[in-house]
Amino acid sequence: MVIGAALALAVMLSGVAAATPARSGLTRDSGSCGQAVGPFTVDGTRVLGAGGKVFVSYGTTVSGLQGPDWGASVSLDLDEIAATSDDWCANTVRLQLSQDNLFGANGNGYNRAYMNAIQTEVSAAEGDHLVVVLNDDTELTAPAWNLEQAPTPETETFWKDLVNVYSADPQVIFDLFNEPRLYYSGMSQAQMWQLWLNGGLFGGVNYPIGMAQLAEYVRTTLDAQNLFWVEGPRYSVSFDGMMREGALLKVSGVVYAVHHPAAPHDSSGWYADFGYLVATGVAPVVDGEWTNYEPVPTSGPTMMPTSCWPDAPTAVPAYLRYLSLLGIGLNVYTLQPGYMINSSGNMADPTTINAGTWSCQSDQERQPGQGAGSLVMAWFNQNNGLRTSSPAPTRRAGSAPRATWRVRRAHRRLPLKIANPGRPRRYDRGATRHVLSRSVTKRDIWRSFP
């Protein structure tokens, strides 16, 4: 659907106008949340599911399978998947995977236990009536930062194996490569987009394929009919310049997935970063990964993380309204303490923002632990099902009380076929930030670049 000039202008100028929320998928009943049913196809700037129903993704990112300790993470991943469906009124879960965990650092092995873990999590999500997005992430394995900052031939092999399992599954979407990183400060847009599109030499490493070749390989050579999510260069913070540099992909069935949009946090910035793709009828867009939370308190000043918007009390509600106006979905990072929830003991208890005490300066936090969880939870309910009068719901109607929350999920888990799972992850606020800081730190360091 091409949005008319008047609507595009309204988006550019205001970004905060009220709009009828985009509804997605099939609803269970009048008292529950929307479900989406595939197969999914692109129609202009919309994604359509079975029966021509518009699909807008509302979901979470579950990241346990991306790291080297993936075996110890499956249990918590299953909790997050269940909470995504039960407590967050979502219709999508995005699973971050790793080609290196499947094949090994040299790409010559094959880890059957890891594939079993993928299948276990996908089955659990589909059992909860969620759409499943599979994402290849190379950030947390040993050679990734220097050698796998963009797709490689091993990425093609990874998708060959995934297509063999999921090409006939209408509920599965392929997110081809997580946050391509062939960029340095001062690089021209022309060079950045050409590296993203076609690969090339970067940092002493030759990347023989780019996103164009990867998408063509999965769509044409492997004959995958699944919907694609495609992330842009420079950690996918912006698609500014893609049309000007001739970098629009030519394969069918593509949704462009922005992550953690760059500043400024207003309608003009969002329009330039991704909104123009929808407003001018180019392609559909999803915010495939987004979060907002206060940094870990410190005794001295530190670099302000881009995962914390200084103007979040006003900018986050405006951002959510902007997404609704354009029919763009959102997947949050993540249902772990300090990000979207307060405690892993109750994933239905979202973080909140207090406008009077919110701070992105780690040494100036009067009320640590704040985040945008309650705003997102209310927005999911508004757009995908329940209409809530409270801006910060803590438990969906009819859900189990906190004392029985984890017990309920234990009964829903599928049998695991994982060798040597190791010690289960346990999270408090400090532990969560320490374990996950590698990905966040790399992202925040990059975003200090102009």
MARLO-700450 format. One record per residue (C-alpha): residue number from 1; x negated, y negated, z. Coordinates in nm, 2 decimals. Each point is the difference from the previous one (the first is absolute). Example, Ala and Ser with C-alpha at 12.3 -4.5 7.8 and 13.67 -1.06 7.14 Angstrom:
2
+------+--------+--------+--------+
| resi |   east |  north |     up |
+------+--------+--------+--------+
|    1 |  -1.23 |   0.45 |   0.78 |
|    2 |  -0.14 |  -0.34 |  -0.07 |
+------+--------+--------+--------+
END
This chain:
450
+------+--------+--------+--------+
| resi |   east |  north |     up |
+------+--------+--------+--------+
|    1 |   0.00 |   0.00 |   0.00 |
|    2 |  -0.14 |  -0.34 |  -0.10 |
|    3 |   0.06 |  -0.27 |   0.26 |
|    4 |   0.14 |  -0.31 |  -0.16 |
|    5 |  -0.19 |  -0.33 |   0.00 |
|    6 |   0.21 |  -0.15 |   0.27 |
|    7 |  -0.07 |   0.28 |   0.24 |
|    8 |  -0.37 |   0.00 |  -0.09 |
|    9 |  -0.02 |  -0.37 |   0.07 |
|   10 |   0.18 |   0.05 |   0.33 |
|   11 |  -0.25 |   0.26 |   0.10 |
|   12 |  -0.29 |  -0.22 |  -0.09 |
|   13 |   0.12 |  -0.30 |   0.19 |
|   14 |   0.17 |   0.14 |   0.31 |
|   15 |  -0.09 |   0.36 |   0.06 |
|   16 |   0.24 |   0.00 |   0.30 |
|   17 |   0.34 |  -0.01 |  -0.16 |
|   18 |   0.26 |   0.24 |   0.13 |
|   19 |   0.07 |   0.28 |  -0.24 |
|   20 |   0.21 |   0.32 |  -0.01 |
|   21 |  -0.25 |   0.27 |   0.11 |
|   22 |  -0.09 |   0.25 |  -0.26 |
|   23 |   0.15 |   0.34 |   0.09 |
|   24 |  -0.17 |   0.32 |  -0.10 |
|   25 |   0.08 |   0.36 |  -0.06 |
|   26 |   0.29 |   0.20 |   0.14 |
|   27 |   0.13 |  -0.05 |   0.35 |
|   28 |   0.07 |   0.28 |   0.25 |
|   29 |   0.31 |  -0.15 |   0.15 |
|   30 |   0.13 |  -0.33 |   0.12 |
|   31 |  -0.21 |   0.01 |   0.32 |
|   32 |  -0.34 |   0.09 |  -0.13 |
|   33 |  -0.27 |  -0.10 |  -0.24 |
|   34 |  -0.05 |   0.01 |  -0.38 |
|   35 |  -0.17 |   0.30 |  -0.17 |
|   36 |  -0.15 |  -0.01 |  -0.34 |
|   37 |   0.02 |   0.29 |  -0.24 |
|   38 |  -0.23 |   0.04 |  -0.30 |
|   39 |  -0.11 |   0.04 |  -0.27 |
|   40 |  -0.10 |  -0.37 |  -0.02 |
|   41 |  -0.04 |  -0.20 |  -0.32 |
|   42 |  -0.08 |  -0.36 |  -0.07 |
|   43 |   0.27 |  -0.22 |  -0.15 |
|   44 |  -0.14 |  -0.35 |  -0.06 |
|   45 |  -0.10 |  -0.13 |   0.34 |
|   46 |   0.21 |   0.26 |   0.19 |
|   47 |  -0.06 |   0.36 |   0.10 |
|   48 |   0.30 |   0.23 |  -0.05 |
|   49 |   0.06 |   0.34 |   0.17 |
|   50 |   0.25 |   0.27 |  -0.06 |
|   51 |   0.33 |  -0.12 |  -0.14 |
|   52 |  -0.15 |  -0.34 |  -0.09 |
|   53 |  -0.02 |  -0.11 |   0.37 |
|   54 |  -0.25 |  -0.28 |   0.06 |
|   55 |  -0.29 |   0.12 |   0.21 |
|   56 |  -0.17 |  -0.26 |   0.22 |
|   57 |  -0.27 |   0.16 |   0.23 |
|   58 |   0.02 |  -0.06 |   0.37 |
|   59 |  -0.26 |   0.20 |   0.18 |
|   60 |  -0.32 |   0.06 |   0.20 |
|   61 |  -0.35 |   0.11 |  -0.08 |
|   62 |  -0.13 |   0.31 |   0.18 |
|   63 |  -0.37 |   0.02 |  -0.02 |
|   64 |  -0.12 |   0.31 |   0.19 |
|   65 |  -0.10 |   0.20 |  -0.30 |
|   66 |  -0.24 |  -0.27 |  -0.14 |
|   67 |  -0.28 |   0.05 |   0.26 |
|   68 |  -0.25 |   0.27 |   0.07 |
|   69 |   0.19 |   0.10 |   0.32 |
|   70 |   0.32 |   0.07 |  -0.20 |
|   71 |   0.05 |   0.34 |   0.17 |
|   72 |   0.05 |  -0.16 |   0.34 |
|   73 |   0.24 |  -0.26 |  -0.15 |
|   74 |   0.28 |   0.21 |  -0.15 |
|   75 |   0.20 |   0.02 |   0.32 |
|   76 |   0.02 |  -0.37 |   0.05 |
|   77 |   0.07 |  -0.04 |  -0.38 |
|   78 |   0.31 |   0.22 |   0.04 |
|   79 |   0.11 |  -0.22 |   0.29 |
|   80 |  -0.04 |  -0.31 |  -0.21 |
|   81 |   0.19 |   0.16 |  -0.30 |
|   82 |   0.29 |   0.09 |   0.23 |
|   83 |   0.01 |  -0.35 |   0.16 |
|   84 |   0.00 |  -0.16 |  -0.35 |
|   85 |   0.32 |   0.18 |  -0.07 |
|   86 |   0.16 |   0.01 |   0.34 |
|   87 |  -0.09 |  -0.33 |   0.16 |
|   88 |  -0.10 |  -0.25 |  -0.28 |
|   89 |   0.29 |   0.04 |  -0.24 |
|   90 |  -0.25 |   0.06 |  -0.28 |
|   91 |   0.02 |   0.20 |  -0.32 |
|   92 |  -0.37 |   0.04 |  -0.09 |
|   93 |  -0.32 |   0.13 |   0.15 |
|   94 |  -0.34 |  -0.06 |  -0.16 |
|   95 |  -0.26 |   0.26 |   0.08 |
|   96 |  -0.36 |  -0.10 |  -0.03 |
|   97 |  -0.21 |   0.29 |  -0.13 |
|   98 |  -0.37 |   0.03 |  -0.09 |
|   99 |  -0.15 |   0.17 |  -0.31 |
|  100 |  -0.32 |   0.06 |   0.20 |
|  101 |   0.20 |   0.20 |   0.27 |
|  102 |   0.14 |   0.22 |  -0.28 |
|  103 |  -0.32 |   0.05 |  -0.20 |
|  104 |  -0.29 |  -0.10 |   0.23 |
|  105 |  -0.24 |  -0.29 |  -0.05 |
|  106 |  -0.16 |   0.15 |  -0.31 |
|  107 |   0.34 |   0.09 |  -0.15 |
|  108 |  -0.09 |   0.37 |  -0.05 |
|  109 |   0.21 |   0.17 |   0.28 |
|  110 |   0.36 |   0.06 |   0.07 |
|  111 |   0.15 |  -0.02 |   0.35 |
|  112 |   0.31 |   0.22 |   0.01 |
|  113 |   0.08 |  -0.10 |   0.36 |
|  114 |   0.01 |  -0.37 |  -0.11 |
|  115 |   0.24 |   0.07 |  -0.28 |
|  116 |   0.21 |   0.20 |   0.25 |
|  117 |   0.01 |  -0.31 |   0.23 |
|  118 |   0.11 |  -0.22 |  -0.29 |
|  119 |   0.28 |   0.24 |  -0.09 |
|  120 |   0.10 |   0.02 |   0.37 |
|  121 |   0.04 |  -0.37 |   0.03 |
|  122 |   0.18 |  -0.04 |  -0.34 |
|  123 |   0.24 |   0.28 |   0.10 |
|  124 |   0.07 |  -0.17 |   0.34 |
|  125 |   0.07 |  -0.33 |  -0.17 |
|  126 |   0.23 |   0.14 |  -0.26 |
|  127 |   0.18 |   0.19 |   0.27 |
|  128 |   0.07 |  -0.34 |   0.15 |
|  129 |   0.13 |  -0.12 |  -0.33 |
|  130 |  -0.29 |  -0.23 |  -0.06 |
|  131 |  -0.16 |  -0.09 |  -0.33 |
|  132 |  -0.37 |   0.09 |   0.02 |
|  133 |  -0.28 |  -0.21 |  -0.15 |
|  134 |  -0.33 |   0.18 |  -0.03 |
|  135 |  -0.30 |  -0.24 |   0.00 |
|  136 |  -0.37 |   0.09 |  -0.07 |
|  137 |  -0.22 |  -0.20 |   0.25 |
|  138 |  -0.38 |   0.02 |   0.00 |
|  139 |  -0.07 |  -0.26 |   0.27 |
|  140 |  -0.06 |   0.23 |   0.30 |
|  141 |  -0.22 |   0.28 |  -0.14 |
|  142 |  -0.38 |  -0.01 |   0.01 |
|  143 |  -0.10 |  -0.11 |  -0.35 |
|  144 |   0.31 |  -0.20 |  -0.07 |
|  145 |  -0.10 |  -0.35 |   0.07 |
|  146 |  -0.30 |   0.00 |  -0.24 |
|  147 |   0.09 |   0.26 |  -0.26 |
|  148 |   0.38 |   0.01 |  -0.02 |
|  149 |   0.13 |  -0.35 |   0.00 |
|  150 |   0.21 |   0.07 |  -0.30 |
|  151 |   0.12 |   0.31 |  -0.19 |
|  152 |  -0.25 |   0.26 |  -0.10 |
|  153 |   0.02 |   0.33 |  -0.19 |
|  154 |   0.06 |   0.17 |   0.34 |
|  155 |   0.31 |  -0.22 |   0.03 |
|  156 |   0.13 |   0.15 |  -0.33 |
|  157 |  -0.07 |   0.35 |   0.14 |
|  158 |   0.19 |  -0.09 |   0.32 |
|  159 |   0.31 |  -0.10 |  -0.19 |
|  160 |  -0.02 |   0.31 |  -0.22 |
|  161 |   0.04 |   0.21 |   0.31 |
|  162 |   0.27 |  -0.22 |   0.15 |
|  163 |   0.19 |   0.00 |  -0.33 |
|  164 |  -0.01 |   0.38 |  -0.01 |
|  165 |   0.19 |   0.00 |   0.33 |
|  166 |   0.22 |  -0.31 |  -0.02 |
|  167 |   0.07 |  -0.09 |  -0.37 |
|  168 |   0.34 |   0.17 |   0.02 |
|  169 |   0.09 |  -0.16 |   0.33 |
|  170 |   0.24 |  -0.30 |  -0.07 |
|  171 |  -0.05 |  -0.13 |   0.36 |
|  172 |  -0.38 |  -0.05 |  -0.04 |
|  173 |  -0.17 |  -0.32 |  -0.12 |
|  174 |  -0.37 |  -0.02 |  -0.09 |
|  175 |  -0.19 |  -0.30 |   0.14 |
|  176 |  -0.31 |   0.05 |  -0.22 |
|  177 |  -0.28 |  -0.16 |   0.19 |
|  178 |  -0.02 |  -0.19 |   0.33 |
|  179 |  -0.12 |  -0.37 |  -0.02 |
|  180 |  -0.25 |   0.00 |  -0.28 |
|  181 |  -0.31 |  -0.20 |   0.12 |
|  182 |  -0.21 |  -0.09 |  -0.30 |
|  183 |  -0.04 |  -0.36 |   0.10 |
|  184 |  -0.25 |  -0.24 |   0.15 |
|  185 |   0.03 |  -0.36 |   0.12 |
|  186 |  -0.01 |  -0.23 |  -0.30 |
|  187 |   0.08 |   0.26 |  -0.27 |
|  188 |   0.21 |  -0.14 |  -0.28 |
|  189 |   0.36 |   0.12 |  -0.04 |
|  190 |  -0.09 |   0.11 |  -0.35 |
|  191 |  -0.27 |   0.23 |   0.12 |
|  192 |   0.20 |   0.12 |   0.30 |
|  193 |   0.30 |   0.10 |  -0.21 |
|  194 |  -0.21 |   0.17 |  -0.27 |
|  195 |  -0.19 |   0.21 |   0.26 |
|  196 |   0.34 |   0.10 |   0.15 |
|  197 |   0.15 |   0.08 |  -0.33 |
|  198 |  -0.29 |   0.19 |  -0.17 |
|  199 |  -0.27 |   0.07 |   0.26 |
|  200 |  -0.36 |  -0.09 |  -0.05 |
|  201 |  -0.32 |  -0.06 |   0.19 |
|  202 |   0.04 |  -0.14 |   0.35 |
|  203 |  -0.24 |   0.01 |   0.30 |
|  204 |  -0.24 |   0.23 |  -0.19 |
|  205 |   0.28 |   0.26 |  -0.05 |
|  206 |   0.15 |   0.07 |  -0.34 |
|  207 |   0.38 |   0.05 |   0.01 |
|  208 |   0.08 |   0.17 |  -0.34 |
|  209 |   0.38 |  -0.05 |   0.04 |
|  210 |   0.22 |  -0.28 |   0.11 |
|  211 |   0.36 |  -0.02 |   0.10 |
|  212 |   0.12 |   0.01 |  -0.36 |
|  213 |  -0.18 |   0.32 |  -0.07 |
|  214 |   0.11 |   0.16 |   0.33 |
|  215 |   0.37 |  -0.09 |  -0.06 |
|  216 |  -0.02 |   0.12 |  -0.36 |
|  217 |  -0.16 |   0.33 |   0.11 |
|  218 |   0.26 |   0.08 |   0.27 |
|  219 |   0.30 |  -0.11 |  -0.22 |
|  220 |  -0.11 |   0.14 |  -0.34 |
|  221 |  -0.26 |   0.26 |   0.04 |
|  222 |   0.15 |   0.16 |   0.32 |
|  223 |   0.35 |  -0.09 |  -0.12 |
|  224 |   0.11 |  -0.12 |   0.35 |
|  225 |   0.35 |  -0.16 |  -0.01 |
|  226 |  -0.02 |  -0.13 |   0.36 |
|  227 |   0.03 |  -0.37 |   0.06 |
|  228 |  -0.34 |  -0.18 |   0.04 |
|  229 |  -0.10 |  -0.26 |   0.26 |
|  230 |  -0.30 |  -0.18 |  -0.13 |
|  231 |  -0.21 |  -0.23 |   0.23 |
|  232 |  -0.20 |  -0.29 |  -0.13 |
|  233 |  -0.37 |  -0.11 |   0.03 |
|  234 |  -0.15 |  -0.16 |   0.31 |
|  235 |   0.19 |   0.22 |   0.24 |
|  236 |   0.32 |  -0.07 |  -0.19 |
|  237 |   0.06 |  -0.33 |   0.19 |
|  238 |   0.11 |  -0.17 |  -0.33 |
|  239 |   0.10 |   0.06 |  -0.36 |
|  240 |  -0.07 |  -0.35 |  -0.09 |
|  241 |  -0.17 |  -0.01 |  -0.35 |
|  242 |   0.10 |   0.35 |  -0.11 |
|  243 |   0.21 |  -0.13 |  -0.29 |
|  244 |  -0.24 |  -0.27 |  -0.09 |
|  245 |  -0.29 |   0.25 |  -0.02 |
|  246 |   0.20 |   0.26 |  -0.20 |
|  247 |  -0.01 |   0.26 |   0.28 |
|  248 |   0.36 |   0.11 |   0.01 |
|  249 |   0.01 |   0.38 |  -0.02 |
|  250 |   0.15 |   0.16 |  -0.31 |
|  251 |   0.13 |   0.32 |   0.15 |
|  252 |   0.37 |   0.03 |   0.10 |
|  253 |   0.15 |   0.03 |   0.35 |
|  254 |  -0.23 |  -0.24 |   0.18 |
|  255 |   0.08 |  -0.20 |   0.32 |
|  256 |  -0.28 |  -0.25 |   0.10 |
|  257 |  -0.08 |   0.04 |   0.37 |
|  258 |  -0.13 |  -0.31 |   0.17 |
|  259 |  -0.17 |   0.04 |   0.35 |
|  260 |  -0.03 |  -0.26 |   0.27 |
|  261 |   0.05 |  -0.30 |  -0.23 |
|  262 |  -0.26 |  -0.27 |   0.02 |
|  263 |   0.06 |  -0.35 |   0.13 |
|  264 |   0.17 |  -0.24 |  -0.02 |
|  265 |   0.30 |   0.16 |   0.18 |
|  266 |   0.27 |  -0.18 |  -0.19 |
|  267 |   0.23 |   0.04 |  -0.30 |
|  268 |  -0.25 |  -0.16 |  -0.24 |
|  269 |  -0.28 |   0.23 |   0.11 |
|  270 |   0.22 |   0.31 |  -0.01 |
|  271 |   0.13 |  -0.09 |  -0.34 |
|  272 |  -0.36 |  -0.04 |  -0.14 |
|  273 |  -0.11 |   0.33 |   0.17 |
|  274 |   0.28 |   0.23 |  -0.11 |
|  275 |   0.34 |  -0.17 |  -0.02 |
|  276 |  -0.05 |  -0.12 |  -0.36 |
|  277 |   0.00 |   0.36 |  -0.12 |
|  278 |   0.36 |   0.04 |   0.11 |
|  279 |   0.12 |  -0.35 |  -0.06 |
|  280 |  -0.12 |  -0.01 |  -0.36 |
|  281 |   0.12 |   0.36 |  -0.08 |
|  282 |  -0.34 |   0.16 |  -0.03 |
|  283 |   0.02 |   0.30 |   0.23 |
|  284 |   0.12 |   0.12 |   0.34 |
|  285 |  -0.20 |  -0.07 |   0.32 |
|  286 |  -0.03 |   0.16 |   0.34 |
|  287 |  -0.19 |  -0.12 |   0.30 |
|  288 |  -0.17 |   0.34 |   0.05 |
|  289 |  -0.18 |  -0.08 |   0.32 |
|  290 |   0.05 |  -0.29 |   0.24 |
|  291 |  -0.04 |  -0.08 |   0.37 |
|  292 |  -0.03 |  -0.29 |   0.24 |
|  293 |  -0.13 |   0.03 |   0.36 |
|  294 |  -0.22 |  -0.18 |   0.25 |
|  295 |  -0.37 |   0.11 |   0.00 |
|  296 |  -0.15 |   0.18 |   0.29 |
|  297 |  -0.08 |  -0.26 |   0.28 |
|  298 |  -0.37 |  -0.09 |   0.04 |
|  299 |  -0.19 |  -0.22 |   0.24 |
|  300 |  -0.15 |  -0.22 |  -0.28 |
|  301 |   0.12 |  -0.12 |  -0.34 |
|  302 |   0.00 |   0.23 |  -0.30 |
|  303 |   0.10 |  -0.03 |  -0.37 |
|  304 |   0.37 |  -0.03 |  -0.03 |
|  305 |   0.14 |   0.32 |  -0.16 |
|  306 |   0.23 |  -0.03 |  -0.30 |
|  307 |   0.22 |   0.26 |   0.15 |
|  308 |   0.12 |  -0.28 |   0.23 |
|  309 |   0.17 |  -0.31 |  -0.15 |
|  310 |  -0.04 |  -0.30 |   0.23 |
|  311 |   0.34 |  -0.12 |  -0.12 |
|  312 |   0.16 |   0.34 |   0.04 |
|  313 |   0.30 |  -0.11 |   0.22 |
|  314 |   0.13 |  -0.19 |  -0.30 |
|  315 |  -0.19 |   0.15 |  -0.30 |
|  316 |   0.09 |   0.36 |   0.06 |
|  317 |   0.38 |  -0.06 |   0.00 |
|  318 |  -0.04 |  -0.22 |  -0.31 |
|  319 |  -0.21 |   0.28 |  -0.17 |
|  320 |   0.27 |   0.26 |   0.07 |
|  321 |   0.27 |  -0.23 |  -0.14 |
|  322 |  -0.22 |  -0.06 |  -0.31 |
|  323 |  -0.03 |   0.38 |  -0.06 |
|  324 |   0.38 |   0.04 |   0.04 |
|  325 |   0.07 |  -0.28 |  -0.25 |
|  326 |  -0.21 |   0.18 |  -0.26 |
|  327 |   0.11 |   0.35 |   0.09 |
|  328 |  -0.35 |   0.10 |   0.10 |
|  329 |  -0.06 |   0.28 |   0.26 |
|  330 |  -0.25 |   0.02 |   0.28 |
|  331 |  -0.20 |   0.28 |   0.16 |
|  332 |  -0.16 |  -0.09 |   0.34 |
|  333 |  -0.33 |   0.10 |   0.15 |
|  334 |   0.05 |   0.18 |   0.23 |
|  335 |   0.20 |   0.17 |   0.28 |
|  336 |  -0.29 |   0.00 |   0.24 |
|  337 |  -0.05 |  -0.20 |   0.32 |
|  338 |  -0.11 |  -0.36 |  -0.06 |
|  339 |   0.13 |  -0.01 |  -0.35 |
|  340 |   0.38 |   0.05 |  -0.04 |
|  341 |   0.07 |   0.17 |   0.34 |
|  342 |  -0.09 |  -0.04 |   0.36 |
|  343 |  -0.06 |   0.36 |   0.09 |
|  344 |  -0.05 |   0.34 |  -0.17 |
|  345 |   0.23 |   0.14 |   0.27 |
|  346 |   0.30 |  -0.19 |  -0.16 |
|  347 |  -0.03 |  -0.09 |  -0.37 |
|  348 |   0.34 |  -0.16 |   0.02 |
|  349 |  -0.14 |  -0.28 |   0.21 |
|  350 |  -0.13 |  -0.27 |  -0.23 |
|  351 |  -0.24 |  -0.28 |   0.06 |
|  352 |   0.14 |  -0.35 |   0.03 |
|  353 |  -0.12 |  -0.35 |  -0.08 |
|  354 |   0.03 |  -0.28 |   0.26 |
|  355 |  -0.03 |  -0.33 |  -0.18 |
|  356 |  -0.12 |  -0.17 |   0.31 |
|  357 |  -0.30 |   0.23 |   0.07 |
|  358 |  -0.09 |   0.15 |  -0.34 |
|  359 |  -0.37 |  -0.04 |  -0.08 |
|  360 |  -0.23 |   0.14 |  -0.27 |
|  361 |  -0.31 |  -0.12 |   0.20 |
|  362 |  -0.11 |   0.31 |   0.19 |
|  363 |  -0.14 |  -0.21 |   0.29 |
|  364 |   0.31 |  -0.21 |   0.04 |
|  365 |   0.28 |   0.25 |   0.03 |
|  366 |   0.24 |  -0.08 |   0.29 |
|  367 |   0.22 |   0.30 |  -0.08 |
|  368 |  -0.20 |   0.28 |  -0.17 |
|  369 |   0.15 |   0.28 |  -0.20 |
|  370 |   0.25 |  -0.19 |  -0.20 |
|  371 |   0.10 |   0.10 |  -0.35 |
|  372 |   0.27 |  -0.02 |  -0.27 |
|  373 |   0.16 |   0.34 |   0.07 |
|  374 |   0.34 |  -0.12 |   0.12 |
|  375 |   0.03 |  -0.24 |  -0.29 |
|  376 |  -0.07 |   0.28 |  -0.25 |
|  377 |   0.23 |   0.25 |   0.18 |
|  378 |   0.29 |  -0.25 |  -0.01 |
|  379 |  -0.07 |  -0.08 |  -0.37 |
|  380 |   0.00 |   0.37 |  -0.08 |
|  381 |   0.33 |   0.04 |   0.17 |
|  382 |   0.14 |  -0.30 |  -0.17 |
|  383 |  -0.10 |   0.11 |  -0.35 |
|  384 |   0.02 |   0.38 |   0.03 |
|  385 |   0.29 |   0.07 |   0.23 |
|  386 |   0.08 |  -0.11 |   0.35 |
|  387 |   0.10 |  -0.37 |   0.05 |
|  388 |  -0.15 |  -0.10 |   0.34 |
|  389 |   0.10 |  -0.30 |   0.21 |
|  390 |  -0.33 |   0.02 |   0.20 |
|  391 |  -0.32 |  -0.10 |  -0.17 |
|  392 |  -0.20 |   0.26 |   0.19 |
|  393 |   0.18 |   0.33 |   0.02 |
|  394 |  -0.18 |   0.26 |   0.20 |
|  395 |   0.20 |   0.31 |  -0.08 |
|  396 |   0.25 |   0.09 |  -0.27 |
|  397 |   0.35 |   0.08 |   0.11 |
|  398 |   0.03 |   0.36 |   0.11 |
|  399 |  -0.38 |   0.07 |   0.01 |
|  400 |  -0.15 |   0.18 |   0.29 |
|  401 |  -0.12 |  -0.20 |   0.31 |
|  402 |  -0.38 |  -0.05 |   0.04 |
|  403 |  -0.05 |   0.30 |   0.23 |
|  404 |   0.12 |   0.24 |  -0.26 |
|  405 |  -0.14 |  -0.18 |  -0.31 |
|  406 |  -0.31 |   0.22 |  -0.05 |
|  407 |   0.19 |   0.32 |   0.09 |
|  408 |   0.25 |  -0.07 |  -0.28 |
|  409 |  -0.27 |  -0.03 |  -0.26 |
|  410 |  -0.18 |   0.32 |   0.12 |
|  411 |   0.31 |   0.20 |  -0.10 |
|  412 |  -0.01 |  -0.14 |  -0.35 |
|  413 |  -0.36 |   0.07 |  -0.09 |
|  414 |  -0.08 |   0.25 |  -0.27 |
|  415 |  -0.25 |   0.28 |   0.07 |
|  416 |  -0.36 |  -0.13 |  -0.07 |
|  417 |  -0.24 |   0.20 |  -0.20 |
|  418 |  -0.32 |  -0.19 |   0.09 |
|  419 |  -0.33 |   0.16 |   0.10 |
|  420 |  -0.18 |  -0.14 |   0.30 |
|  421 |   0.23 |  -0.30 |   0.06 |
|  422 |  -0.22 |  -0.13 |   0.28 |
|  423 |   0.10 |  -0.22 |   0.28 |
|  424 |   0.33 |  -0.19 |  -0.05 |
|  425 |  -0.02 |  -0.38 |  -0.03 |
|  426 |   0.11 |  -0.19 |   0.30 |
|  427 |   0.06 |  -0.37 |  -0.02 |
|  428 |   0.00 |  -0.29 |   0.24 |
|  429 |  -0.04 |  -0.35 |  -0.13 |
|  430 |  -0.38 |   0.00 |   0.03 |
|  431 |  -0.05 |   0.34 |  -0.14 |
|  432 |   0.22 |  -0.07 |  -0.30 |
|  433 |  -0.18 |  -0.32 |  -0.09 |
|  434 |  -0.34 |   0.17 |   0.04 |
|  435 |   0.08 |   0.30 |  -0.21 |
|  436 |   0.17 |  -0.19 |  -0.28 |
|  437 |  -0.23 |  -0.31 |   0.00 |
|  438 |  -0.21 |   0.13 |  -0.29 |
|  439 |   0.27 |  -0.06 |  -0.26 |
|  440 |   0.13 |  -0.32 |   0.15 |
|  441 |  -0.35 |  -0.14 |   0.05 |
|  442 |  -0.10 |   0.06 |  -0.36 |
|  443 |   0.32 |  -0.16 |  -0.12 |
|  444 |  -0.04 |  -0.30 |   0.23 |
|  445 |  -0.37 |  -0.05 |  -0.09 |
|  446 |   0.08 |   0.00 |  -0.37 |
|  447 |   0.28 |  -0.25 |   0.05 |
|  448 |  -0.24 |  -0.25 |   0.14 |
|  449 |  -0.12 |  -0.03 |  -0.36 |
|  450 |   0.13 |  -0.30 |  -0.20 |
+------+--------+--------+--------+
END
